[in-house]
Amino acid sequence: MKVWPLTSVDLAVVSHIMATGRPWLPESTDYWLWKECFGDTSFVAFEGDRAAGGVLACVNQSRPCDLYIDQVAVDPAWRGQGVTSHLIGAVESEARKRCCTRLWLSTDPVNPAVRAWPPLGFIELGLRKDFKGPGR
């Protein structure tokens, strides 16, 4: 599996693979913005010429030592095959290059993907406040 930065991936491919994360991901996202502003901290994983998953991540402008993972999506045909591990590995590598000291994400506790995070080294800090509203 190869992982490419968003800067080198066609926007239609990005849009298609991120749509596989619904209903947990937004119905629409400005992928052009992600590619232009956060394209070197966001990635798409490919097996051959087929996109298997994607991750959108960005450095916090107020705290440049923090890298935040905003969205992760894996095509259902590729779930359970290590795609998330490859994507998070690419984000971790970029975080190290930037001397970031914290890599973090937030997730809905009822999202089935929540089980993916502990094996990748993420720890639960608990619900601080539900800013997005029920079910989001």
PLY file of the C-alpha trace (Angstrom):
ply
format ascii 1.0
element vertex 136
property float x
property float y
property float z
element edge 135
property int vertex1
property int vertex2
end_header
0.00 0.00 0.00
1.28 3.45 -0.91
0.28 6.64 0.87
0.39 9.96 -0.98
-0.02 13.50 0.34
-3.22 15.21 -0.69
-1.16 17.67 -2.75
-0.56 14.92 -5.31
-4.08 13.45 -5.46
-6.92 14.50 -7.79
-9.76 16.19 -5.91
-12.37 13.82 -7.39
-10.46 10.88 -5.87
-10.27 12.65 -2.50
-13.99 13.44 -2.57
-14.89 9.86 -3.52
-12.81 8.17 -0.83
-13.83 10.58 1.95
-17.51 9.97 1.08
-17.02 6.37 2.25
-16.84 7.76 5.81
-20.47 8.80 5.83
-22.65 9.00 7.87
-19.91 9.85 10.37
-18.24 12.44 8.16
-19.87 15.62 6.83
-21.99 15.50 3.68
-19.70 18.09 2.12
-16.18 19.31 2.75
-14.10 21.80 0.78
-11.41 19.39 -0.39
-9.81 22.11 -2.50
-9.14 24.02 0.73
-7.72 20.93 2.42
-5.48 20.23 -0.57
-4.24 23.82 -0.83
-3.82 24.59 2.88
-3.22 21.20 4.53
-2.17 19.03 1.61
1.12 18.00 3.16
-0.46 16.84 6.44
-3.38 15.01 4.78
-3.05 11.74 2.87
-4.73 9.16 0.65
-3.78 5.46 0.71
-3.74 3.52 -2.56
-3.56 -0.14 -3.40
-2.46 -0.07 -7.00
-4.52 2.68 -8.62
-7.49 2.28 -6.25
-7.92 4.67 -3.32
-8.45 2.66 -0.13
-8.73 5.46 2.43
-7.99 9.06 3.29
-7.17 11.28 6.23
-7.53 15.04 6.60
-5.22 16.51 9.23
-3.85 19.96 9.99
-1.45 21.77 12.28
-3.16 23.93 14.86
-2.41 27.56 13.99
-2.60 28.64 17.64
-0.48 25.72 18.88
1.89 24.61 16.09
3.08 21.71 18.24
-0.40 20.12 17.84
-1.46 18.20 14.75
-5.20 17.50 14.61
-6.81 14.66 12.67
-10.14 15.94 11.40
-11.49 13.17 9.17
-10.56 9.56 8.43
-12.38 7.39 5.90
-11.68 3.87 4.66
-13.51 2.27 1.76
-15.68 -0.55 3.17
-13.88 -3.06 0.93
-10.60 -2.21 2.68
-11.74 -1.99 6.33
-9.90 -4.23 8.75
-6.84 -4.46 6.47
-4.55 -1.86 8.07
-5.44 1.14 5.90
-6.03 3.37 8.93
-2.67 2.33 10.32
-0.93 3.39 7.09
-2.76 6.72 7.04
-2.08 7.53 10.69
1.54 6.46 10.19
1.89 9.06 7.44
0.35 11.73 9.69
2.66 10.71 12.56
5.68 10.94 10.29
4.70 14.45 9.23
4.06 15.40 12.87
7.59 14.25 13.79
9.11 16.25 10.90
7.33 19.31 12.26
8.41 18.57 15.86
4.80 18.30 16.98
4.31 17.04 20.51
0.64 16.10 20.30
-1.38 14.25 17.68
-5.06 14.21 18.49
-8.55 13.65 17.15
-12.11 13.67 18.34
-14.78 11.13 17.53
-18.34 10.27 18.31
-18.27 7.50 20.94
-20.96 5.55 19.06
-19.00 5.62 15.79
-17.85 2.01 15.16
-14.44 3.37 14.09
-13.75 4.33 17.72
-12.24 0.86 18.21
-9.46 1.71 15.74
-7.84 4.38 17.90
-6.45 2.56 20.99
-4.35 0.06 18.95
-2.79 3.06 17.18
-1.72 4.61 20.49
-4.57 7.05 21.08
-5.95 7.34 24.58
-9.41 8.49 25.56
-9.52 11.79 27.39
-13.28 11.70 27.80
-16.07 13.90 26.60
-15.36 17.54 27.33
-18.47 19.05 25.82
-20.67 18.13 22.92
-20.06 21.16 20.71
-21.46 19.61 17.55
-24.79 18.43 18.97
-26.35 14.99 19.42
-25.30 12.43 16.87
-22.48 14.51 15.41
0 1
1 2
2 3
3 4
4 5
5 6
6 7
7 8
8 9
9 10
10 11
11 12
12 13
13 14
14 15
15 16
16 17
17 18
18 19
19 20
20 21
21 22
22 23
23 24
24 25
25 26
26 27
27 28
28 29
29 30
30 31
31 32
32 33
33 34
34 35
35 36
36 37
37 38
38 39
39 40
40 41
41 42
42 43
43 44
44 45
45 46
46 47
47 48
48 49
49 50
50 51
51 52
52 53
53 54
54 55
55 56
56 57
57 58
58 59
59 60
60 61
61 62
62 63
63 64
64 65
65 66
66 67
67 68
68 69
69 70
70 71
71 72
72 73
73 74
74 75
75 76
76 77
77 78
78 79
79 80
80 81
81 82
82 83
83 84
84 85
85 86
86 87
87 88
88 89
89 90
90 91
91 92
92 93
93 94
94 95
95 96
96 97
97 98
98 99
99 100
100 101
101 102
102 103
103 104
104 105
105 106
106 107
107 108
108 109
109 110
110 111
111 112
112 113
113 114
114 115
115 116
116 117
117 118
118 119
119 120
120 121
121 122
122 123
123 124
124 125
125 126
126 127
127 128
128 129
129 130
130 131
131 132
132 133
133 134
134 135
